[in-house]
Amino acid sequence: MVYKNATQTWRRTGKAVALSIGLAALVVPAIAKAEQTLRIAMTASDIPLTTGQPDSGFEGYRFLGYTIYDALINWDLSSADEVSGLTPGLAESWEVDEENPREWTFVLREDVTFHDGSEWNADAAIWNLDKIYDEDSPQFDARQAGNVRGRIPTMDQYEKVDDHTILFTTSEPDAWFPYQLTFLLFSSPAQWEALDGDWDEFARQPSGTGPFKLTRLVPRERAELVPNADYWDEQRIPQVDRVVLIPMPESSSRTSALLSDQVDWIETPAADAIPRMESQGMTITSNPYPHTWPYQFSMLEGSPWRDINVRKAANLAVDREGLQALLGGMMAPAVGTVTPDHPWFGEPEFEIRYDPEEALRLLEESGYGPDNPVQARALISTSGSGQMQPLAMNEYIQQSLAEVGIELEFEVLDWESLFPNWRRGADHQTSRGAHSTNITFAWLDPFNGFYRFMHSSLAPPNGFNWGYVDDPEYDRLLDEARVTFDQEAQDAILAEFHAKMVDDAAWLWVAHDVGPRAMHPRVKGFVQSQNWFQDLTPVYIEE
Amino acid sequence: MSYFLKRILYVIPVTLAVGLFCFSLVHLSPGDPMDAVVSADAPSEVVQMVQRAYGFDRPLPEQFGRWVLRAVQGDLGLSAANGRSVATEVFSALKNTLLLTVAASLIGFTLGCLFGTLAGYWQGSLLDRLVTGLAVGSVSIPHYWLGMLLVIVFSVELNWLPSSGAGPGSSGDWAFEWAYLRHLILPAITLSVIPMGLVTRTVRAVVAEVLANEFVEALRAKGLAGTRVFLHVVKNVAPTALAVMGLELGYLIGGSILVETVFSWPGTGLLLNNAIFQRDLPVLQGTILVLAIFFVMLNLIVDLLQAQLDPRIKRG
């Protein structure tokens, strides 16, 4: 009996040991592979809205939009060598009706699920559109609507055709409609219902179809994302185990956090800190992207910029290479709204360069000189999204223009005052009699790059034609491009339009941002696309 | 009516006046609250739609009335910038600010009382001159400059202490552990410097004044030991020191905006800073109101304590 018990005991012990060894064999490698966490310091002061349509501008879309959610059409962010194009997202294909170019049919991708496991289909798409456009629908969310409706100006109607097809009708023929749909992101109706229709709760437990899932949200402090292992695009399943996003609006705080190893990646390091970071082995990445830093002129009575010679002189007076050196190389000189290698640049005759002698001659031709300088007033900001280093850059320009006889006086506003003024126009009291405004912008698509600034119908309060440009030729070309659905033909019209803009010296073009980022050398795999948005999925940590 | 009851009742009109003042202040300042809610791209019908949803289309007196009614029920509305409950935002930030303030006060008040007493006792000595120099220096140093300097030395160069945040996780996980305490050290030291200087100067002056009184001579003449005399001096210095420390504590809670910004400390200072730049009026109003009420209550407690320590105040 005793022997039998002892045998049983030994057998049990043996089994337990074998089991333990087996478990250890499974567990130890998992432990040995340390969790890869990527910590990013954003420039935002808070965690952008996580319900679907992010706030905080394009940084919101970059980190809490395209990570958790998809659009019908996504940006292809895989290349660093060319300006990003569009790629199918939650729609597999789309086409415009040749008979009625106001109608767009979108075929939705099948076998896609939201993070909560519910199905993506036409009903989910229509539910999301009601969330934005139907004020009477229970899921209508004023905040999300406010963040996106302005980005899709021609959306008129939408309807379900079948379970995987939807039909959009635009208010007028609009070849740029697909670009606008990149801003419309889709949240899970099932998750919203499971959370009793509470968008605040949804913000804490969002569910989209994107490559990352949000697992933790601490307002103003951090958001944590983990990979969505079931993401429909297997090429874009994230490499890191966790991404921690930390709002850190002060550039000096971001720099210190990187140098003291509190974060692995910082957005927009201060230019003067870059040599220091490089000396400590940090990687600085940059790449030009569709961003322009200009002076947008007023064409109203009394503005000195109505004279083309003055506009051309200003463009010739600024030494952009000198400015580039001032910024530690972190800019690309701008000789138009788009970069010279872009299909929309065209072949302008007026060559924008640094030529102060020619600038002096042009001013003299218009009756200006040392005793009669041009007097101009400009609205500028102290900081702001995409504004780069506005004070240093504006002072440099002020000095450059003064050297050829253009006396520039600044009206300095904080960013939150300057930005809303954009839509109010040069004649609004908040413009303080200024003749130009200095607001940077994205030219991801022709509407946002050209139309909203240069078409006469978008003068305030309808759009951002701040300076009340009213040129029938600009209107004609833009209208034509908007209804030209053949891409090459459309590019040709836009190239003609842009060349005219440069020949007219319609604006003072100064710089394109290069989106500097600083990261610890252990961060690998990042491809900085020529876009405001970036893909975090290929990034990994190499210890 | 007793002094205590009267003093407590005064709090009601003061709080209401503070509420009206902070509501008016943020509405009179330039900027449109809608700028925080909708992007500049939004067409005017969207702006109007959101305006209705947030109640910004109502007349100001009506907005104030609704705000006060909700505020007395503990509801400070929703943030215009992120749609979250202002009360939740403010109280979660206040908890972090209180933590920082208590730490800074402990450092500042302890050192201030110590240095002030030493300098007051040995007035005119080398020690006094050193302490006075230190006090003048500490009240003259800008907070944010000292903060950045400490970050450069202790975070960037030496890599001893973290430069930002309230801890390795979030402030909600805060625990009395080294991993979190090390985040507190630099901001607390930075914030403590000015109150330390002020308390040092005040205590030094009052100690010197009390020591010059005849009763101290009388106590000594009666043969009282030095420590007993010291206790009498402390009792006479306490009401003034307490008043200064109470005020400083209030200033620390409301005035840590620069330090919290430099160290990304998630308190009311950082909340206010962000709300100002985002034109987030509900958060601005709520934060200022809560801080003002805190300040009023702190003054009340200090007054009551002072009256308890010095009965002459009650008679006054």
Interface residues (C-beta under 8 A of the other chain):
Chain A: S45 D46 I47 L49 D55 G57 E135 A142 R143 A145 G146 N147 R149 G150 R151 P153 W199 D200 A203 V218 P219 R220 E221 R222 I246 P247 M248 P249 E250 S252 S253 S256 A257 L259 S260 D261 Q262 D414 W415 E416 S417 F419 P420 W422 R423 P461 N462 F464
Chain B: P30 G31 D32 D35 V37 V38 S39 A40 D41 A42 P43 S44 V46 V47 M49 V50 A53 Y54 A81 N82 G83 R84 S85 E89 S92 A93 M148 V151 I152 S155 V156 N159 P162 S163 S164 G165 A166 G169 S170 S171 G172 T261 V262 F263 S264 P266 L270 L271 N273 N274 F277 Q278 R279
